[in-house]
Amino acid sequence: MVTSPATALDFRTIDLRGRSLSLADLRAVVPRLEAEQGSAVEDAVRGIIADVRSGGFAALSLLAEKFDGVTQRHPRVPAEAISQALESLNPRVREALEESIRRARLFAEAQRPADVTVHPGDGAKVTQRWVPVRRVGLYVPGGLAVYPSSVVMNVVPAQAAGVGSIALASPPQHDNNGLPHPTILAAAALLGIDEVYAIGGAQAVVAFAYGIAGGEDGEGPLPAIEPADVVTGPGNIFVATAKRLVKGVVGIDAEAGPTEIAILADAGARPELVAADLISQAEHDTRAGSVLVTDSPELIDAVRERLGEQAELTKHRERVLTALSGRQSGAVLVDDIDAGIAVCDAYAAEHLEIMTEDAASVAARVRNAGAIFVGDYSPVSLGDYTAGSNHVLPTSGTAAFSSGLNVATFLKAVQIIDYSEAALDAVAQHIRSLSDAEDLPAHGDAVERRFVERAVESPH
């Protein structure tokens, strides 16, 4: 028996028809969770940072026992456990992971930017060279679900960037002898990653940011964890807070929040597909956001009905219903598709699906989204696994100014300036004029001294 959607689901509607709203107004009315930077969470994470930095492996062991219920001496996963996980992997899952890796690698390797050199004058050369960071620490969560796909999405662009040292952390599990989930380990093995740690939550971020000094205990040596230059990967609010607090010590990809999907659709959209895709993201988390933007009241009614029907049949029914009924989810009713695009740009979704007539041209007009999925046959689920794109994307409106994980996350641009004597002489007076204008005369002196000294030293 199917529960009535009216009693099972409160998928609200925000009616913006006939209203002229500024960008600030739109950002204020679109469905969104309140910011989660509570002082209690921050205080807890600051405590973890202090404990791990001062206590090292002993502190990690205490945290593993407290949060994960496992006894741990050292978090490094033995090589044999990684290889055994791959040997035991379901062949169909292995095949799917291999295809995901193949497609992700094709896209990632095409992203690497080229070095550029310009010659602003005779004898003057300025180069921008892209250099991979030395070492990265990648975090793969292990809470409500298992995410081998996140291993792929984090590792592949780092490898394509040319990073020489890649370490991965995922929470230890009581049911797996204190090791990360075996599918996570198998994915690492497929990608050639052998430095894997059974560390969860904020403490994993701290271990990668600051490193853990080696040492010894009564049972023998404790190998060090070297600090990373960049830490990436999704996680809960404690992971996100830890990344925010160590930013500056290391680079990070983003402070990822709960997943979200927005769908821009017109009256011709298929309500059963819209509902299925909204549910696909709602099953991640009770705080996940599922938003429909449309100019069709009839579509909203039809989607709401399908949501109620499909939610009753899905495995994570309660989680889905909670997410769809939350303030972060709902339908936004607009006058037309132009107004819908404005709403989508204000919302700046992590995932944006376009289900309209001439979807490709509509998608081309959108400025703000982590990833855009065009038409009925490009669902978010495709991007989560095997599109070739990356599913580590900006959330909470940050797609207005930031990008998803990509090869450039693991690269830095180094500028190289190479001027001859004549080339410097050609701009020396400009440097003097500007340094005097800024009341920094020693800057100009540093240039002029080269020519004064040369004139004094010359025998002619």
QUIPELIN-V200880 format. One record per residue. RES is the residue in one letter. OMEGA is omega in radians with two decimals (999 if undefined). Layout:
res: (RES & RES)
omega: (OMEGA & OMEGA)
This chain:
res: (M & V & T & S & P & A & T & A & L & D & F & R & T & I & D & L & R & G & R & S & L & S & L & A & D & L & R & A & V & V & P & R & L & E & A & E & Q & G & S & A & V & E & D & A & V & R & G & I & I & A & D & V & R & S & G & G & F & A & A & L & S & L & L & A & E & K & F & D & G & V & T & Q & R & H & P & R & V & P & A & E & A & I & S & Q & A & L & E & S & L & N & P & R & V & R & E & A & L & E & E & S & I & R & R & A & R & L & F & A & E & A & Q & R & P & A & D & V & T & V & H & P & G & D & G & A & K & V & T & Q & R & W & V & P & V & R & R & V & G & L & Y & V & P & G & G & L & A & V & Y & P & S & S & V & V & M & N & V & V & P & A & Q & A & A & G & V & G & S & I & A & L & A & S & P & P & Q & H & D & N & N & G & L & P & H & P & T & I & L & A & A & A & A & L & L & G & I & D & E & V & Y & A & I & G & G & A & Q & A & V & V & A & F & A & Y & G & I & A & G & G & E & D & G & E & G & P & L & P & A & I & E & P & A & D & V & V & T & G & P & G & N & I & F & V & A & T & A & K & R & L & V & K & G & V & V & G & I & D & A & E & A & G & P & T & E & I & A & I & L & A & D & A & G & A & R & P & E & L & V & A & A & D & L & I & S & Q & A & E & H & D & T & R & A & G & S & V & L & V & T & D & S & P & E & L & I & D & A & V & R & E & R & L & G & E & Q & A & E & L & T & K & H & R & E & R & V & L & T & A & L & S & G & R & Q & S & G & A & V & L & V & D & D & I & D & A & G & I & A & V & C & D & A & Y & A & A & E & H & L & E & I & M & T & E & D & A & A & S & V & A & A & R & V & R & N & A & G & A & I & F & V & G & D & Y & S & P & V & S & L & G & D & Y & T & A & G & S & N & H & V & L & P & T & S & G & T & A & A & F & S & S & G & L & N & V & A & T & F & L & K & A & V & Q & I & I & D & Y & S & E & A & A & L & D & A & V & A & Q & H & I & R & S & L & S & D & A & E & D & L & P & A & H & G & D & A & V & E & R & R & F & V & E & R & A & V & E & S & P & H)
omega: (-3.13 & 3.11 & 3.13 & 3.11 & -3.10 & -3.14 & -3.07 & -2.96 & 3.04 & 3.13 & -2.92 & 3.06 & 3.03 & -3.05 & -3.14 & -3.10 & 3.10 & -3.13 & 3.07 & -3.01 & 3.05 & 3.08 & 3.13 & 3.11 & -3.13 & 3.12 & -3.13 & -3.03 & -3.14 & -3.12 & -3.11 & 2.99 & 3.01 & 3.10 & -3.02 & -3.11 & -3.12 & -3.11 & -3.13 & 3.12 & -3.13 & 3.12 & 3.13 & -3.12 & 3.09 & 3.09 & 3.10 & 3.11 & -3.13 & -3.11 & -3.09 & -3.13 & -3.12 & -3.01 & 3.09 & -3.07 & 3.10 & 3.11 & 3.09 & 3.12 & 3.11 & 3.14 & 3.09 & 3.11 & -3.09 & -3.00 & -3.03 & 3.10 & -3.13 & 3.05 & -2.98 & 3.04 & 3.10 & -3.00 & -3.10 & 3.13 & -3.14 & -3.12 & -3.12 & 3.10 & 3.12 & -3.14 & 3.11 & 3.11 & 3.12 & 3.13 & -3.09 & -3.06 & 3.05 & -3.08 & 3.14 & 3.09 & 3.10 & 3.14 & 3.14 & 3.12 & 3.13 & 3.11 & 3.07 & 3.12 & -3.11 & -3.11 & 3.12 & -3.13 & 3.09 & -3.10 & -3.08 & -3.10 & 3.10 & -3.05 & -3.00 & -3.10 & 3.13 & 2.97 & -3.14 & 3.08 & 3.05 & 3.13 & -3.08 & 3.10 & 3.11 & 3.13 & -3.12 & -3.12 & 3.09 & -3.07 & 2.93 & -3.11 & 3.14 & -3.06 & 3.08 & 3.03 & -3.04 & -2.99 & 3.08 & 3.03 & -3.06 & -3.13 & 3.10 & -3.08 & 3.14 & -3.09 & -3.09 & -3.10 & 3.08 & -2.98 & 3.01 & 3.10 & 3.11 & 3.01 & 3.14 & -3.03 & 3.13 & -3.03 & -2.99 & 3.13 & 3.08 & 3.10 & 3.13 & 3.11 & -3.13 & 3.11 & -3.06 & -3.08 & -3.09 & 3.08 & -3.08 & 3.07 & 3.06 & -3.00 & 3.01 & -3.11 & 3.14 & -3.09 & 3.12 & 3.10 & 3.07 & 3.11 & 3.03 & -3.13 & -3.08 & 3.10 & 3.04 & -3.14 & 3.13 & 3.10 & 3.09 & -3.14 & 3.12 & -3.10 & 3.12 & 3.12 & -3.12 & 3.09 & -3.06 & -3.12 & 3.05 & 3.13 & -3.12 & 2.93 & -3.07 & -3.10 & 3.07 & 3.11 & -3.12 & -3.13 & 3.12 & -3.08 & -3.03 & -3.03 & 3.09 & -3.11 & 3.07 & 3.14 & 3.11 & 2.95 & -3.09 & -3.10 & 3.10 & -3.07 & 3.06 & -3.08 & -3.11 & 2.91 & -3.10 & 3.11 & 3.12 & 3.04 & -3.14 & 3.05 & -3.13 & 3.04 & -3.13 & 3.10 & -3.11 & -3.07 & 3.12 & 3.06 & -3.14 & 3.13 & 3.11 & 3.13 & 3.12 & -3.06 & 3.13 & 3.10 & -3.00 & 2.95 & 3.04 & 2.97 & 3.07 & 3.07 & -3.13 & 3.02 & -2.99 & 3.05 & 3.13 & -3.12 & -3.11 & 3.06 & 2.95 & 3.10 & 3.05 & -3.01 & 3.05 & -3.04 & -3.13 & -3.13 & 3.14 & -3.03 & -3.13 & 3.09 & 3.09 & -3.12 & -3.12 & -3.10 & 3.05 & 3.13 & -3.09 & 3.09 & 3.13 & -3.12 & 3.10 & -2.84 & 3.08 & -3.13 & 3.11 & -3.13 & 3.09 & -2.98 & 3.03 & 3.07 & -3.06 & 3.03 & -3.08 & 3.06 & -3.14 & 3.11 & 3.12 & -3.14 & -3.10 & 3.13 & 3.12 & 3.11 & 3.14 & 3.09 & 3.13 & -3.12 & -3.06 & 3.13 & 3.14 & -3.05 & -3.06 & -3.05 & -3.05 & -3.01 & -3.04 & 3.12 & -3.12 & -3.10 & 3.11 & -3.14 & -3.10 & -3.12 & -3.08 & -3.11 & 3.14 & -3.10 & 3.08 & 3.11 & 3.07 & -3.10 & -3.05 & -3.11 & -3.08 & -3.09 & 3.07 & 3.10 & 3.11 & 3.08 & 3.12 & 3.10 & -3.14 & 3.10 & 3.09 & -3.14 & 3.11 & -3.01 & 2.94 & 3.07 & 3.10 & 3.05 & 3.08 & 3.11 & -3.12 & 2.95 & -3.11 & -3.02 & -3.09 & -3.14 & 3.05 & 3.14 & -3.11 & -3.12 & -3.13 & -3.13 & -2.92 & 3.02 & 3.06 & 3.07 & -3.12 & -3.09 & -2.92 & 3.01 & -3.04 & -3.00 & 3.05 & -3.11 & 3.10 & 3.13 & 3.08 & 3.12 & 3.12 & -2.99 & -2.88 & 3.09 & -2.98 & 3.07 & -3.13 & -3.09 & 3.04 & -2.91 & 3.13 & -3.12 & 3.00 & 3.10 & -3.09 & 3.05 & 3.05 & -3.09 & -3.13 & -3.02 & 3.01 & 3.11 & -3.13 & -3.07 & -3.10 & 3.08 & -3.04 & 3.11 & 2.98 & -3.12 & 3.10 & 3.13 & -3.09 & -3.09 & -3.08 & -3.10 & 3.00 & 3.10 & -3.11 & -3.12 & 3.08 & -3.14 & -3.11 & -3.12 & -3.07 & -3.12 & 3.09 & 3.12 & 3.11 & -3.11 & -3.10 & 3.13 & 3.08 & 3.13 & 3.14 & -3.11 & 3.06 & -2.98 & -3.14 & 3.05 & 3.10 & 3.13 & -3.10 & 3.10 & -3.06 & -3.11 & 3.12 & -3.09 & 3.08 & 3.14 & -3.13 & -3.13 & 3.14 & -3.07 & -3.04 & 3.11 & -3.14 & 999)
